[in-house]
Amino acid sequence: MFSPQGPTLRELAVQALSSVDRGYDLLAPKFDQTPFRTPDRFLDAVGDALRPLGPFDAGLDVCCGTGAGARPLRPLCRRITGVDFSAGMLAEARDRAGDAEPAPHWVRADVRALPFTGAFDLAVSFGAFGHFLPAERPGLFAQVHRCLRPGGLFAFPVAAPPPVGSALYWALAGFDAGMRVRNAVWRPPFVMYYRTFPLPAVAKDLARTGFDVTTLPLEEFGRRDDGSPRCRLVLARRA
């Protein structure tokens, strides 16, 4: 699962016993060599799906990490901002941005208290929602809603849950169970769960926040045996 340049088992253990922000500060230099970084295939699929809906003036990458999400935003947005609460991840994002234009503006902030109001036409997020408990979703969505201009779009991919009883189903269930045990016996907590972001509940929370919600199938990832997409792009538009 990890390249030779990735973190060692000891480094992952230290991260897992830290707080979320401290853990990602420690992991940041090697984060892109782990399977936790959103694959380019997903980034490109989202960029391709958003292209017919643009162009956009200002784009926001919510929980931007090492800045991988800036790449699909560049052809779509005149200005790009990435926000994350890990100083280490933002330092990596600055180093990895290179000379590509537009050059993103990196902001350190907790996305549960974003320092923007009506500033963006597009907000995206990739692979970060497992760091928020279900009770935190409405507040998080309200922050993104406040950051968008009227008619602005909040977009993010959501994968279909694995079939019950499959190897992936048990792997994710086991990870979440282990994380709950860890947080019950160790402080500070490290919030990272894979099965706390079901699409029906997420869509309801978005609608209650004031978004008009639709989805697009990302056909690059195929369909399940019942014909449903393996991955959808959620499009939540501020009314």
N, C-alpha and C positions, 0 to 999 in steps of 0.2 A: 504493500500500500504506500510505502514511503520510498523516496529516492535516497541514494547514499548521502545526498546533500541535505536531507531533511533532518528534523529533530530526532534525538535519541530517545529511547524509552524513558530514561531518567529525566530528560528535559520535559517530556510530555507529562510525567508524573508531577514534577514541580509545578508546571502550568495548571494541571487539574486541581492541585491543592491550593491554588491562589484565588484571588478574586477575579472576576471576569476581566476588568481593565488591566490589572497587573499581569494576569495570565497571558493576555494578548500582547502586552508590552514585551514579555519574555519570548513569545513565539514569533513575533513579527519578522525578524531577519530570515527565518526559515519557513514562514507560513506558505509561501507560494510553492514549496516543495512537498506540501502535504495534500491529502485528498479533500481537505476542508475548503480549499480555495475553489470558487465556482469555476468549472471548466469553461474554456473558450467556446466550446460548442454551444453552451447555454447562453453565454453572452452574445454570441453572433446571432443566435436564433431570436433573441429578444430584440436586438438591433434591427434585424430584417423585418420583424413584425411591426415595429414602431415606425419604420421609415415612411410608409404611406400616410401615417397620421401627422407627420411633421411637415416642414421643419419647425423647430422650437427655438425660442430666444435663449432662455436660461434653463439649464438642467441641474438637478440635484441628485447626487448619489447618496442615499441614506444608509448609514453604517458602511462606509466605503472601504474599510480595511486598507489593503495595500494598493488600492486604486485601480484594480482590474476593470471595474465597471466604467471607467472613463473612456475606454477604447470604443465600445459601441455607441457611446454618447457623442463622440467627436463629429461624426458625419451628420448628426441630428441637431446639435445645439451650437449656438454662437458663443455661449458662455457656459462653463461647467464648474460646479462646486461639489466637493466631497466633504462629508461630515462624519466624524467618528470620535469616540471618547478615548481611544487608545493613542497616546502620544507616539508609542513605538510603531504602530501601524501607519500612522500619518507620516512619520519620518521615512518609512519605506516607500510610501506612495510618492512623496516628493522626489526621492532618489530615482524611482523607477519611471517617472513621468517622461523623462527625456526632453527632447525638443519638439515633440508633437504639438500641434495647435488644434484647437485652443488649449492653452495651458490651464489646467484646473487650479482653482483656488481651494486650498485645504483648510478646514475649520475643525478645531477640536471642541466638541460639545456633546452633551448627553442628548440623544434624539428624543428623550421624553421631555425635554425643555429646549426646543430648537430656537436659536436666536434670529429667526427670520419671520417676516409677515408679508404675504402677498408678493413674494419675490421671484417665483419660479413658474414656468409653464409646464415642466415635466419633472416628476420625481420617480426614481427607480430604486430598487433595492434587490440585492442578490444574496441569498443564503444566510440572512442575519436574524430571521424572525424566531428561530429557536432560542434566542437569548432573552425572549420576553415571555413571561407567564401569560396565560389566557386573560387574566384580569387586567393586565397592562395594555392589551391590544387597543381598547377604545381610546385611551389616552394617547398612545403612540399615533394612531390614525388621526386623531384630532390635531396633533402637532403638524403632521404632514399636510392636512387640510388647510391649516392656517398659513402654511408656507406657500401654498399655491395661489396663483391668481384665479379669478373666476374663469371657469372653463378649463383649468389646468388638469393635467392627467397624472395619476399615480399608477405605475405599472410594475408588476413583479411576476416572476414565474412561480407556479405551484405544481409540483409533481403529484400524480395520483398515488394514493396509498398502495403499498405492495399487497398482493393477494394474501389473505389470511392463511397462515400456515407455511408460507414460503420462507426460504432461508433469509431473505432480506427482512421480512416481517419480524422474525424472531431476533435477528441481529439488532434492529432498531428498538424493539421492545426491551431487549436485554440492556442496551445502552441506556435507555431512559430509566429503567428500573435501577441500574447501577448508579446513575446520577442522582436519583431521588434518595437512595441510601446514603450516598456521599454527603448530600446536603442536609440530611437529617442528623448526621453525626459530626460534621466538620464545618467550621466557620473560618473565613467568610464563605458564603455560598458561591457556587459556580453554576449559573443558569445556562444550560444548553440541552435542549430536548428536541427530538426529531418528530414527535407525534402529537404536538400541542398546537398545530396550525392547520386544522381541517378546513377545506375550502368552504363548505356551507356555513360554518360558524364565522369564518373570516368575512364572507360576503355580507352576513347580517350586521356584523360590527361596522363594516365600511358604510353600509346603507344608513345605519343609525347615526353615524358621524356626519352624514350629509353628502356622501358620494353616490353617484349613479354608477352601478357596477355591471359590467359585461365581461365576458371572457373570450379569448381566441385560442383555438387548439394550435399547439406548436407541432405541426405535422412531421417535423424532422425527427421526432422521437417516437413516431408510430402510434399504434392504438392497442389497447388491451383486447383480450378475447371477447369481451362484451361490446366492443366497438367504441368505447369511450377513449378519449385521448390519454396518453401516458403523461402528458405535461400540457398545462394551459398557461396562457398569459392573462393575468387579471388586469383589467383596465378599469380603474376607478376614477371617474371624472368629477371634479368639483362643479356642482351645479351653478 
